[in-house]
Amino acid sequence: MQSLPINTIPDLDNSAFKRVLESIEQTNDSFLLTGKAGTGKSTLLRHFCKTSLKKKVVLAPTGIAAINVGGQTVHSFFGFPFRPLVQGDEEIRKYPEYSEKYKIIRSMDTLIIDEISMLRADLIDAIDHSLRINGGNAALPFGGKQVVFIGDLFQLEPVVSNTDVEYMMFNQYYKSPYFFSANIFKELKLHCLELKKVYRQSDKNFISLLNKVRLNQADWDHIEELNARHNPAFSFSQSSYAITLCTRNQVASNINDVQLEKITTPEYAFQGVITDNYNIKNLPTDHILILKTGAQVMFIKNSITGKWVNGTIGHIHSLAPDKIEVKLTNGNIEEVTREEWENKTYVWERNSRTISSKILGTFKQFPLKLAWAITIHKSQGMTFDEVVIDTAGGAFAHGQMYVALSRCRTLEGITLTNKITPRDIIVDERVVNFAHDQFIEIE
């Protein structure tokens, strides 16, 4: 794979950012766009989708991720079953040439897949096969279509069950479950673009410390530097806006429930509205949102005015049956209105012979959720000023500790309820080896 080092974040006035966009826009080459946490991968994706003249389809591994990027899941777009797929699998469908899906695939210039680290190798090969048999060039990888993979392999890992079939597949047929182990990459030239400048943090020592954790290079001195932030007696009374990052959903839910119960102000229930086809599993917040004045909340959608972003922490200032005011960390009190999330599918426009998106259903609710605690996994992509990391029972997944630590802007903003041990820093060596061989500068 060819490496094209990129040393800046996506900035419209930056020549390197423009070079990334031009590389994708002006060629038919396929790319892996990667980078550490906070380097602007999502910003680049949004800008490309907004400005590119190419006929493109944007997909993601999960329903919530797909809604966030305004696209579909890989499984829904290709019609794949939720099980391992092998070469020639009968459920990798060949659509009739008159069908809408066939026309979409045939006319598509670029396929973009976000959060690629979560997609397994067998799905990559299935995508390749589907594109070849549905209007693409059968002799070329991915049917000759440009494919852009986006994500950080050091943050999220593919989900693999403990079934005998999956164990055999990812121990015998593939070298690993990661997307880069797909057989198609034996014949596809994939250009690797790495965004290197971190904007979430500004302290060089903290950035270096995070990178040591990311690459599994943290020694005892690094771990002790992190453990200087250990405070087992932490309570929310010590901080106005701290959020706890947990390894498990139930722990986060319990913390939020307990803290909400402590507040004696009246409780308000805000009913979300689902219209048409919107899977309740993909709701970004509670269908019935229970809040009290004084509750700590998080915004889950960017403000069009720039007053808050996804992950901004605040406190409920006042509540009315159809009105919420939130006090932000800067002291400003902002009125919050209901927002809408859309479940979309791609359709073929016969008259204009283009690909467009169609809204299948919507969910309308205040863009808030309780935020005394959240799982590390769900904090992906968010930035906080004060973070409490609760790894009771230990971290258990590849990249989990790195994701938790890198959510915070500063080392001083981190509190550890449990000391970090070397066993908590779990990094899959297959990812390290791939990164070393292909694109990432191992320091």
C-alpha positions in Angstrom: 0.0 0.0 0.0 1.2 3.5 -0.9 1.6 6.0 2.0 0.7 9.7 1.5 1.6 11.5 4.7 -0.8 14.3 5.6 0.3 16.6 8.4 -2.7 18.8 8.9 -6.3 18.7 9.9 -9.1 19.4 7.5 -9.0 23.2 7.1 -10.6 24.8 4.1 -7.6 27.2 3.8 -5.0 24.5 4.1 -3.2 23.2 1.1 -2.7 19.7 2.5 -6.4 19.3 3.2 -7.2 20.4 -0.4 -4.7 17.8 -1.6 -6.5 15.1 0.2 -9.8 16.1 -1.3 -8.3 16.5 -4.8 -6.7 13.1 -4.5 -10.1 11.5 -3.9 -12.1 13.8 -6.2 -9.8 13.7 -9.3 -8.7 10.1 -9.3 -10.5 6.7 -9.2 -8.0 5.4 -6.7 -9.2 3.8 -3.4 -8.1 5.2 -0.1 -7.8 4.5 3.6 -8.2 7.8 5.5 -7.0 7.4 9.1 -5.6 9.3 12.0 -5.5 9.6 15.7 -8.4 10.7 17.8 -9.3 14.4 17.1 -7.5 14.8 13.8 -10.6 15.7 11.8 -11.6 12.6 9.9 -15.3 13.3 10.3 -14.9 16.9 9.3 -13.2 15.8 6.1 -15.9 13.3 5.4 -18.7 15.8 5.8 -16.9 18.4 3.6 -16.3 15.8 0.8 -19.9 14.7 0.8 -21.0 18.3 0.6 -18.7 19.4 -2.2 -17.8 16.4 -4.3 -19.4 16.1 -7.8 -19.1 12.4 -7.7 -22.0 10.0 -7.5 -21.4 8.6 -4.0 -22.9 6.3 -1.4 -22.0 6.6 2.3 -22.2 3.6 4.5 -21.4 2.7 8.1 -21.3 -0.5 10.2 -24.1 0.4 12.6 -27.5 2.1 12.4 -26.5 5.1 14.7 -23.3 5.6 12.8 -25.2 5.5 9.5 -27.7 8.1 10.7 -24.8 10.3 11.9 -23.2 10.4 8.4 -26.5 10.6 6.6 -26.2 7.2 4.9 -27.1 3.6 5.3 -25.7 0.5 7.0 -23.6 -1.8 5.0 -26.0 -4.7 5.6 -29.1 -2.7 4.6 -27.6 -1.3 1.4 -26.2 -4.6 0.1 -28.9 -6.8 1.7 -26.4 -8.9 3.5 -27.5 -11.3 6.3 -26.1 -10.9 9.8 -23.8 -13.8 9.7 -20.3 -14.7 8.3 -20.2 -14.5 4.5 -18.0 -16.7 2.4 -16.9 -16.4 -1.3 -19.8 -17.3 -3.6 -22.4 -17.1 -0.8 -25.9 -17.3 -2.3 -27.0 -14.4 -0.1 -24.6 -12.0 -1.9 -27.4 -11.1 -4.3 -27.2 -10.3 -8.0 -30.0 -7.8 -8.5 -32.0 -7.7 -11.7 -30.7 -5.1 -14.2 -34.0 -3.2 -14.2 -33.9 -3.0 -10.3 -33.2 0.3 -8.5 -30.3 -1.2 -6.5 -28.6 -2.4 -9.7 -28.9 1.0 -11.3 -27.5 2.7 -8.1 -24.5 0.5 -8.0 -23.8 0.7 -11.7 -23.9 4.5 -11.7 -22.0 5.0 -8.4 -18.6 6.5 -8.7 -17.5 6.3 -5.0 -18.4 4.2 -2.1 -17.5 5.6 1.3 -17.4 3.5 4.4 -17.0 5.2 7.8 -15.8 3.6 11.0 -14.1 1.0 8.9 -12.3 -0.6 11.9 -15.6 -2.1 12.9 -16.2 -3.9 9.6 -15.0 -7.5 9.3 -12.8 -8.9 6.5 -15.5 -11.2 5.2 -17.9 -8.2 4.7 -15.2 -6.4 2.7 -14.9 -9.4 0.3 -18.7 -9.6 0.1 -18.9 -5.9 -0.9 -16.2 -6.6 -3.5 -18.2 -9.5 -5.0 -21.5 -7.6 -4.9 -20.1 -4.6 -6.7 -18.5 -6.9 -9.4 -21.8 -8.7 -10.2 -24.1 -5.7 -9.9 -23.1 -3.4 -12.8 -19.5 -3.1 -12.0 -16.5 -4.4 -13.9 -16.3 -8.1 -12.9 -12.6 -8.2 -13.6 -11.6 -5.3 -11.3 -11.5 -5.0 -7.5 -14.8 -3.6 -6.1 -16.1 -3.6 -9.7 -13.8 -0.8 -10.6 -15.5 1.6 -8.2 -13.5 4.0 -6.0 -13.8 3.0 -2.3 -12.8 5.3 0.5 -12.4 3.7 4.0 -12.4 6.1 7.0 -11.5 5.3 10.6 -8.9 4.7 13.2 -8.0 1.1 13.6 -6.6 1.8 17.1 -10.0 2.8 18.5 -12.8 0.4 17.5 -12.6 -3.3 16.7 -14.8 -5.6 14.6 -17.4 -7.6 16.5 -16.7 -11.4 16.3 -18.9 -13.9 18.2 -17.6 -17.0 19.8 -19.4 -19.4 17.4 -17.4 -22.2 15.8 -18.0 -20.8 12.3 -16.6 -17.4 13.1 -13.7 -18.9 15.1 -12.8 -21.0 12.1 -13.2 -18.2 9.6 -11.0 -15.8 11.5 -8.3 -18.3 12.5 -8.1 -20.3 9.2 -9.6 -18.5 6.2 -8.5 -14.9 7.3 -5.5 -13.8 9.2 -7.6 -11.6 11.4 -11.2 -10.2 11.5 -10.0 -6.7 10.6 -10.9 -5.2 7.3 -7.3 -5.2 6.1 -7.2 -9.0 6.1 -9.8 -9.2 3.3 -8.5 -11.2 0.3 -9.3 -8.4 -2.1 -6.3 -6.4 -0.8 -4.0 -9.0 -2.4 -4.9 -7.3 -5.7 -6.1 -3.8 -4.8 -3.7 -0.9 -4.5 -5.0 1.1 -1.5 -3.5 4.5 -0.9 -3.2 5.4 2.8 -3.8 8.9 4.0 -3.0 9.7 7.6 -4.2 12.9 9.3 -1.4 13.6 11.8 -2.2 16.9 13.5 -4.2 16.5 16.7 -6.6 19.4 17.5 -8.5 18.0 20.4 -5.5 18.3 22.6 -2.8 21.1 22.5 -0.3 19.9 25.1 2.5 18.1 23.3 3.4 15.9 26.3 -0.2 14.7 26.7 -0.4 14.0 23.0 2.8 12.0 23.2 1.5 10.1 26.2 -1.8 9.3 24.4 0.2 8.0 21.4 2.2 5.7 23.7 -1.0 4.2 25.0 -2.4 4.0 21.4 0.6 2.1 20.1 1.1 -0.1 23.2 4.4 1.6 23.9 3.5 2.9 27.4 6.2 1.9 30.0 5.9 2.2 33.8 6.9 5.8 33.8 4.0 6.6 31.4 1.5 4.6 33.4 2.6 6.3 36.6 2.2 9.7 35.0 -1.4 8.7 34.2 -1.9 7.2 37.6 -1.0 10.6 39.2 -4.6 11.4 38.2 -6.0 8.6 40.5 -8.7 9.7 42.9 -10.7 6.8 44.3 -12.8 9.1 46.4 -14.1 11.2 43.5 -17.7 12.5 43.8 -19.7 14.7 41.5 -19.8 17.4 44.1 -16.1 17.9 43.4 -16.7 19.0 39.8 -19.5 20.8 38.0 -19.2 19.2 34.6 -17.3 15.9 34.9 -18.6 12.9 32.9 -17.8 9.3 33.9 -16.7 7.0 31.1 -17.5 3.3 31.9 -16.7 0.1 30.2 -20.3 -1.3 30.5 -23.8 0.1 29.7 -25.3 -1.0 33.0 -22.7 0.9 35.0 -23.4 4.1 33.1 -27.1 3.7 33.4 -26.9 3.1 37.2 -24.8 6.3 37.7 -27.2 8.4 35.7 -30.2 7.0 37.5 -28.7 7.5 41.0 -27.6 11.1 40.3 -31.0 12.0 38.8 -32.8 10.5 41.8 -30.7 12.8 44.1 -32.3 15.9 42.6 -35.5 17.0 44.3 -36.9 19.3 41.6 -40.0 18.2 39.6 -39.5 15.6 36.9 -40.5 16.2 33.3 -41.0 13.5 30.7 -40.5 14.5 27.0 -42.0 12.2 24.5 -40.0 11.6 21.3 -41.9 11.2 18.0 -41.2 8.4 15.5 -42.7 8.7 12.1 -42.8 5.9 9.5 -39.7 3.6 9.3 -37.2 4.4 12.1 -35.7 1.5 14.1 -36.1 2.1 17.8 -32.7 0.5 18.3 -31.1 3.4 16.5 -32.5 6.2 18.6 -29.8 8.7 19.6 -31.5 9.4 22.9 -34.3 8.1 25.0 -37.7 7.8 23.3 -39.1 9.2 26.6 -36.5 11.6 28.0 -36.8 12.1 31.8 -35.2 15.3 33.0 -35.1 17.6 36.1 -33.8 21.1 36.6 -30.2 20.8 37.7 -29.6 17.5 35.8 -26.3 17.2 33.9 -26.9 16.6 30.2 -25.0 16.2 27.0 -25.9 17.6 23.6 -26.0 14.8 21.0 -26.2 17.0 17.9 -24.3 20.0 16.7 -26.0 23.4 16.9 -26.4 25.0 13.5 -25.4 28.3 15.2 -22.3 26.8 16.7 -23.3 27.3 20.3 -22.7 23.7 21.1 -21.5 20.5 19.5 -22.1 16.8 19.9 -20.7 16.0 23.4 -21.1 19.5 24.9 -21.9 19.2 28.6 -24.4 21.5 30.4 -26.9 21.6 33.2 -30.7 21.9 32.9 -31.5 25.5 33.9 -35.3 25.4 33.4 -38.0 23.1 32.1 -41.4 23.6 30.7 -43.7 21.1 28.9 -42.2 22.0 25.5 -39.2 24.1 26.4 -35.8 23.4 27.8 -33.0 25.8 28.8 -29.5 24.6 29.4 -26.6 26.3 31.2 -23.3 25.7 29.4 -19.8 25.6 30.9 -19.2 29.2 29.7 -22.2 30.4 31.8 -24.5 31.0 28.8 -28.1 29.9 29.1 -29.4 28.5 25.8 -32.9 27.6 24.8 -33.0 24.1 23.2 -35.6 23.1 20.7 -36.5 19.6 19.3 -34.3 18.2 16.5 -34.9 15.6 13.9 -32.9 12.6 12.9 -33.6 10.9 9.5 -33.4 7.3 8.5 -32.4 7.3 4.8 -32.0 5.0 1.9 -30.4 5.6 -1.5 -32.7 5.7 -4.6 -32.2 6.0 -8.3 -33.7 9.1 -9.9 -34.8 8.0 -13.4 -35.2 11.4 -14.9 -31.9 12.9 -13.8 -30.1 9.5 -13.8 -28.5 10.3 -10.5 -28.3 8.8 -7.0 -30.2 10.6 -4.3 -31.3 9.8 -0.7 -34.9 9.2 0.4 -36.2 9.7 3.9 -37.8 6.5 5.2 -38.6 7.7 8.7 -37.7 10.3 11.3 -37.2 10.7 15.1 -37.9 14.0 16.7 -36.7 14.8 20.3 -34.7 17.3 22.3 -31.0 16.6 21.4 -30.0 15.8 25.0 -29.3 12.9 27.2 -28.3 12.4 30.8 -24.6 12.8 31.1 -23.2 12.0 34.5 -21.9 8.8 32.7 -21.6 7.2 29.3 -19.9 4.1 28.0 -16.4 4.5 26.5 -17.7 3.1 23.3 -20.5 5.6 23.0 -18.2 8.5 23.8 -16.4 7.8 20.4 -15.9 11.1 18.6 -16.7 13.3 21.6 -14.6 15.8 23.4 -14.8 16.7 27.1 -13.1 19.1 29.5 -13.5 16.9 32.6 -13.5 13.1 32.4 -13.8 10.4 35.2 -12.6 7.1 33.9 -14.1 4.1 35.7 -12.6 0.8 34.6 -13.8 -1.2 37.6 -13.1 -4.8 36.6 -10.5 -3.7 34.0 -10.6 -2.6 30.4 -11.5 -5.6 28.2 -11.3 -4.4 24.5 -8.7 -3.4 22.0 -8.2 0.4 22.1 -10.6 1.0 25.0 -8.2 2.8 27.3 -6.9 4.9 24.5 -10.4 6.0 23.5 -11.3 6.9 27.1 -8.1 8.9 27.8 -8.2 10.7 24.4 -11.8 12.1 25.0 -10.3 14.7 27.4 -8.7 17.9 26.2 -6.1 17.9 29.0 -4.3 15.4 31.3 -5.4 17.6 34.2 -9.0 17.1 33.3 -8.8 13.4 33.8 -9.7 11.6 37.0 -9.1 7.8 37.4 -11.3 6.0 39.9 -9.0 2.9 39.5 -5.3 2.9 38.8 -4.3 1.8 35.3 -2.3 -1.4 35.0 -0.4 -2.7 31.9 -3.3 -5.2 31.4 -5.7 -2.3 30.9 -3.8 -1.1 27.8 -5.0 -3.6 25.2 -3.7 -3.1 21.7 -4.0 -5.8 19.0 -0.5 -6.4 17.6 -2.1 -7.2 14.2 -3.2 -3.6 14.0 0.2 -2.3 15.1 1.9 -4.5 12.5 -0.4 -3.3 9.7 0.1 0.3 10.7 3.8 -0.1 10.9 4.0 -1.7 7.5 1.6 0.6 5.7 1.1 4.2 6.9 1.5 5.1 10.5 4.8 6.6 11.7 5.6 4.4 14.8 7.5 6.8 17.1 
